[in-house]
Amino acid sequence: MCEYCGCQALATIDELTREHERVVTLISRVRDARRDGAIARMAELAREITTVLGPHTRVEEHGLFPPLREEFPEQIAVLEDEHRRIEVVLADADGPFLTDPGWPDRLIDALDLLREHILKERDGVFPAALAHLDTEHWEAAEKVRAEAGGALPRPAA
């Protein structure tokens, strides 16, 4: 993904970016499963996406977004709304998908939104964070990460 602004030099952004990359890979696998008519596999992959996004979203919403909200209130509100819309569809992978023939299409639509959302964060939020956050903000974001954990192994220091 993005490497042009230098924001990945920060551990917080690097980890969020690696999570985005994992999610993009999983989205591709969901599309393959949809093409093959493997609805249960789609649900399994949706649950894996949820596992990655849980701590990821917490870091964004409690670490990065608060200090950016004053300068970019509309953009942050849109991103948080997108988080909720995506979460609702992903949550259906825990069972309701079995009785809802429209769920696979809703999942694909939600993952299309998620892909666009990732691009907004990569090209907007992360560079804005690099420009606007100070050391105290980054330390607060790292504290949120430490509390939230993550679905991916952290790189060796």
MARNUBA-495850 format. One record per residue (C-alpha): residue in one letter; residue number from 1; x, y, z. Coordinates in pm, 1 decimal, m for minus. Each point is the difference from the previous one (the first is absolute). Example, Ala and Ser with C-alpha at 12.3 -4.5 7.8 and 13.67 -1.06 7.14 Angstrom:
// residues 2
+------+-----+----------+----------+----------+
: code : pos :       c1 :       c2 :       c3 :
+------+-----+----------+----------+----------+
:    A :   1 :   1230.0 :   m450.0 :    780.0 :
:    S :   2 :    137.0 :    344.0 :    m66.0 :
+------+-----+----------+----------+----------+
END
This chain:
// residues 157
+------+-----+----------+----------+----------+
: code : pos :       c1 :       c2 :       c3 :
+------+-----+----------+----------+----------+
:    M :   1 :      0.0 :      0.0 :      0.0 :
:    C :   2 :     99.3 :    363.2 :     59.7 :
:    E :   3 :    364.2 :     85.3 :     50.4 :
:    Y :   4 :     19.4 :    358.0 :   m122.0 :
:    C :   5 :    m48.8 :    214.5 :    312.1 :
:    G :   6 :    220.7 :   m186.8 :    247.5 :
:    C :   7 :   m279.8 :    m63.9 :    249.5 :
:    Q :   8 :     79.7 :   m372.2 :      8.8 :
:    A :   9 :    318.6 :     84.7 :    186.0 :
:    L :  10 :   m225.6 :     38.7 :    304.4 :
:    A :  11 :    m83.8 :   m329.1 :    169.4 :
:    T :  12 :   m368.8 :     89.7 :     37.8 :
:    I :  13 :    m46.0 :     72.6 :   m369.8 :
:    D :  14 :    214.7 :   m293.8 :   m104.9 :
:    E :  15 :   m216.1 :   m238.3 :    201.0 :
:    L :  16 :   m324.9 :    151.9 :   m127.5 :
:    T :  17 :    135.5 :    m26.3 :   m355.2 :
:    R :  18 :     95.2 :   m364.6 :     44.8 :
:    E :  19 :   m353.2 :    m65.0 :    126.2 :
:    H :  20 :   m142.5 :    176.4 :   m304.4 :
:    E :  21 :    213.7 :   m220.3 :   m223.9 :
:    R :  22 :   m125.4 :   m312.2 :    177.1 :
:    V :  23 :   m360.7 :    113.4 :    m36.8 :
:    V :  24 :     48.4 :     72.7 :   m371.7 :
:    T :  25 :    134.6 :   m354.0 :    m44.3 :
:    L :  26 :   m299.1 :   m140.8 :    185.6 :
:    I :  27 :   m240.0 :    208.0 :   m211.2 :
:    S :  28 :    150.1 :   m160.7 :   m309.6 :
:    R :  29 :    m57.5 :   m344.1 :    150.5 :
:    V :  30 :   m361.6 :     87.6 :     81.1 :
:    R :  31 :    m52.6 :     98.4 :   m363.4 :
:    D :  32 :    144.2 :   m334.3 :   m110.1 :
:    A :  33 :   m228.9 :   m184.3 :    241.5 :
:    R :  34 :   m300.0 :    196.0 :   m130.2 :
:    R :  35 :     89.9 :    m89.8 :   m357.3 :
:    D :  36 :     17.9 :   m366.2 :    105.4 :
:    G :  37 :   m330.7 :     16.9 :    189.1 :
:    A :  38 :    178.2 :    m85.1 :    327.0 :
:    I :  39 :   m220.5 :    199.2 :    237.4 :
:    A :  40 :    129.0 :   m168.8 :    316.3 :
:    R :  41 :    356.0 :     83.6 :   m109.6 :
:    M :  42 :   m107.0 :    362.2 :    m52.7 :
:    A :  43 :   m127.5 :      5.8 :    357.8 :
:    E :  44 :    321.2 :   m155.6 :    130.4 :
:    L :  45 :    205.2 :    266.0 :   m177.5 :
:    A :  46 :   m235.0 :    274.5 :    121.9 :
:    R :  47 :     63.0 :   m116.6 :    357.1 :
:    E :  48 :    374.0 :     15.3 :    m66.1 :
:    I :  49 :    m38.7 :    355.6 :   m130.7 :
:    T :  50 :   m191.0 :     84.4 :    318.5 :
:    T :  51 :    285.3 :   m140.1 :    208.1 :
:    V :  52 :    246.4 :    230.8 :   m175.2 :
:    L :  53 :   m229.6 :    302.3 :      4.7 :
:    G :  54 :    m95.7 :    m18.8 :    369.1 :
:    P :  55 :    324.8 :    132.4 :    147.6 :
:    H :  56 :     75.3 :    195.1 :   m318.2 :
:    T :  57 :   m320.0 :    203.3 :     29.9 :
:    R :  58 :     57.6 :     55.6 :    370.3 :
:    V :  59 :    344.8 :    149.4 :    m70.5 :
:    E :  60 :   m144.3 :    226.2 :   m267.4 :
:    E :  61 :   m305.3 :    114.0 :    194.8 :
:    H :  62 :    169.9 :     41.0 :    337.9 :
:    G :  63 :    354.8 :     80.3 :   m110.2 :
:    L :  64 :     16.7 :    176.5 :   m337.6 :
:    F :  65 :   m344.3 :    148.4 :    m53.2 :
:    P :  66 :    m43.1 :    203.5 :    321.9 :
:    P :  67 :    287.7 :    241.2 :    m63.9 :
:    L :  68 :   m102.6 :     31.0 :   m366.7 :
:    R :  69 :   m370.1 :     58.0 :     70.8 :
:    E :  70 :     35.8 :    370.7 :     75.9 :
:    E :  71 :    168.7 :     72.6 :   m333.7 :
:    F :  72 :   m194.9 :   m253.9 :   m209.6 :
:    P :  73 :   m337.2 :    m57.9 :    171.8 :
:    E :  74 :   m201.6 :    m95.9 :   m309.5 :
:    Q :  75 :    262.0 :   m241.0 :   m132.9 :
:    I :  76 :     38.9 :   m174.2 :    335.5 :
:    A :  77 :   m378.8 :    m27.1 :     38.5 :
:    V :  78 :    m23.5 :   m163.9 :   m344.3 :
:    L :  79 :    274.7 :   m248.3 :     83.0 :
:    E :  80 :   m161.6 :    m95.5 :    329.9 :
:    D :  81 :   m336.5 :    m42.4 :   m172.3 :
:    E :  82 :    164.0 :   m226.8 :   m256.3 :
:    H :  83 :    151.4 :   m205.6 :    283.1 :
:    R :  84 :   m349.7 :    m56.4 :    143.3 :
:    R :  85 :   m154.7 :    m85.4 :   m339.2 :
:    I :  86 :    273.1 :   m254.9 :    m76.1 :
:    E :  87 :    m12.9 :   m151.9 :    349.7 :
:    V :  88 :   m374.0 :    m66.7 :    m29.1 :
:    V :  89 :     41.3 :   m212.2 :   m311.9 :
:    L :  90 :    309.4 :   m178.5 :    130.2 :
:    A :  91 :   m184.3 :    m84.7 :    322.9 :
:    D :  92 :   m254.9 :   m198.2 :   m202.1 :
:    A :  93 :    277.6 :   m249.0 :    m75.2 :
:    D :  94 :    m60.1 :   m146.0 :    345.2 :
:    G :  95 :   m318.4 :   m174.5 :   m107.7 :
:    P :  96 :   m270.7 :    202.9 :   m172.5 :
:    F :  97 :    171.4 :    m46.3 :   m337.1 :
:    L :  98 :   m128.8 :   m358.4 :     m2.1 :
:    T :  99 :   m361.5 :    114.7 :    m24.6 :
:    D : 100 :     47.5 :    321.4 :   m198.3 :
:    P : 101 :     47.1 :    m52.8 :   m374.7 :
:    G : 102 :     79.7 :    372.1 :    m42.3 :
:    W : 103 :    292.5 :     m5.1 :    243.3 :
:    P : 104 :    270.4 :    m98.6 :   m253.3 :
:    D : 105 :    m84.6 :    301.3 :   m216.3 :
:    R : 106 :    m16.0 :    228.9 :    304.5 :
:    L : 107 :    338.9 :   m133.3 :    107.6 :
:    I : 108 :    152.1 :     74.5 :   m339.6 :
:    D : 109 :   m149.9 :    351.6 :     12.2 :
:    A : 110 :    138.8 :     52.9 :    351.6 :
:    L : 111 :    341.7 :   m122.7 :   m110.6 :
:    D : 112 :     m9.0 :    238.7 :   m296.9 :
:    L : 113 :    m65.5 :    277.4 :    251.7 :
:    L : 114 :    279.1 :   m134.2 :    220.8 :
:    R : 115 :    246.2 :      6.5 :   m289.2 :
:    E : 116 :    m89.0 :    363.6 :    m75.1 :
:    H : 117 :     20.3 :     75.1 :    371.7 :
:    I : 118 :    351.2 :   m143.8 :     19.3 :
:    L : 119 :    107.7 :    228.1 :   m284.7 :
:    K : 120 :   m143.6 :    303.6 :    182.8 :
:    E : 121 :    199.6 :    m88.4 :    307.2 :
:    R : 122 :    317.7 :    m77.2 :   m188.3 :
:    D : 123 :    m13.1 :    311.9 :   m215.1 :
:    G : 124 :   m167.3 :    237.2 :    245.9 :
:    V : 125 :      1.9 :    m96.3 :    366.0 :
:    F : 126 :    351.5 :   m137.0 :     22.9 :
:    P : 127 :    172.4 :    296.2 :   m170.4 :
:    A : 128 :   m221.3 :    240.6 :    199.9 :
:    A : 129 :     98.3 :   m177.2 :    320.6 :
:    L : 130 :    365.5 :     28.6 :    m92.9 :
:    A : 131 :    m41.7 :    373.6 :    m53.3 :
:    H : 132 :   m226.8 :     79.8 :    297.9 :
:    L : 133 :     76.5 :   m237.9 :    285.9 :
:    D : 134 :    270.0 :     72.2 :    251.8 :
:    T : 135 :    201.7 :   m239.0 :    215.1 :
:    E : 136 :   m267.1 :     m2.8 :    270.6 :
:    H : 137 :   m264.9 :   m106.5 :   m254.9 :
:    W : 138 :    219.0 :   m279.1 :   m138.6 :
:    E : 139 :     70.9 :   m125.2 :    351.4 :
:    A : 140 :   m374.6 :     m0.6 :     71.4 :
:    A : 141 :    m62.4 :   m196.7 :   m320.9 :
:    E : 142 :    267.6 :   m251.6 :     98.7 :
:    K : 143 :   m163.3 :    m35.3 :    340.8 :
:    V : 144 :   m331.5 :    m79.2 :   m171.3 :
:    R : 145 :    179.8 :   m258.2 :   m215.8 :
:    A : 146 :    158.0 :   m159.7 :    305.0 :
:    E : 147 :   m343.5 :    m28.8 :    160.7 :
:    A : 148 :   m176.5 :   m115.6 :   m319.0 :
:    G : 149 :    264.2 :   m244.5 :   m115.7 :
:    G : 150 :     m8.2 :   m111.9 :   m358.0 :
:    A : 151 :    m75.3 :   m293.7 :   m222.6 :
:    L : 152 :    336.1 :      9.7 :   m175.1 :
:    P : 153 :    338.6 :    m68.6 :    153.2 :
:    R : 154 :    192.6 :    315.0 :     76.2 :
:    P : 155 :    328.9 :     35.0 :   m184.0 :
:    A : 156 :    317.0 :    m53.2 :    199.5 :
:    A : 157 :    150.8 :    325.5 :    125.7 :
+------+-----+----------+----------+----------+
END
